[in-house]
Amino acid sequence: MMDYTHFRQLIEEELASVRQQIETLTESLQVQPDYELGEGDPAVVQWELDHAMLERLQAHEADLQAALQRIEEGTYGICEVCGGIINPERLEILPTTTRCIRCAQKR
């Protein structure tokens, strides 16, 4: 069985960074722009971009938490489709992946 200490550390560091970004964006989104300014107003556009980024970060946070859970359960690095081992180099680049490269390409 492979030692996933390195991947746990990698994921935990990324999770801390993502949570900090979520906190910062959440604070900036507390002030909603005045939609009276119009749809194309830079303040409105920026708020909408920040809101979309927050949603992406929250999804990434959930993926990171799921990866940590798989490490705890002993299923990390195992393809959810074919049950094969996910190449550690793939996990290094994409630590939240749940599919080996072959199954990911079939998708």
Secondary structure, 3 states (H helix, E strand, C coil): CCCCHHHHHHHHHHHHHHHHHHHHHHHHCCCCCCHHHCCCCHHHHHHHHHHHHHHHHHHHHHHHHHHHHHHHHCCCCECCCCCCECCHHHHHHCCCCCCCHHHHHHC
